[in-house]
Amino acid sequence: MNLRLHSLLGSANQKIHLLTERYRPSDFTSIPGCEVILHTDGSLAITGVRPLVNKE
């Protein structure tokens, strides 16, 4: 099964191919575009397909 999940993929021509029954298309419907982790030492880790950008 081919999935087009623009929140997870970098561009419209990329697809996810589910090769086993382990995952279903519904497992990928609410994936955030980025993730922000605040570590105990006060540092931040920002990851994701479209991470936040400082526009100052």
Helices and strands as residue ranges (DSSP letters): E 2-3, E 16-17, G 25-28, E 34-38, E 44-48
